[in-house]
Amino acid sequence: MSNFNIIQDPESGKQIDIDGKRGLHVLQNYSDISGRTKLLNNNFFKFREYEFESLHTIIYPFLRKVMNGNLIASYINSHMNCDIYVNHSLHEINLNRYMECFNTFKTHIDELITEYNKYNGVDKLYVKLNIAHERLE
């Protein structure tokens, strides 16, 4: 374990792992005290607006073109399951993991859209997303 993965618990004085439940709690308390929490929540709110806009104007419309509509939600969920909810709280570490996970998925969709746009108009009608191989066919 790296020295950067442990923190001293101010209540017990023990060294604890920052990825554990107690470690996340200690980090959140430090964040609350320093005022970072308000800034983080504002940034996360802005991110959630970006996420909503991306899903409704880019991701869903594209996926409707290349896959069966009833598979879209499960496809998105499979990409958004990035081990982000360690203890189902909104700790800073979880927020950052969630944003990274969404941005990775958005990059994946952007690459598929670029590939899709290389097809001519007639061929686009028959292009489908092969979920197993994550590519257009």
Summary of the structure (lengths in Angstrom):
residues: 137
radius of gyration: 19.8
end to end distance: 44.0
largest distance: 67.4
contacts: 336
relative contact order: 0.11
helix: 65%
strand: 7%
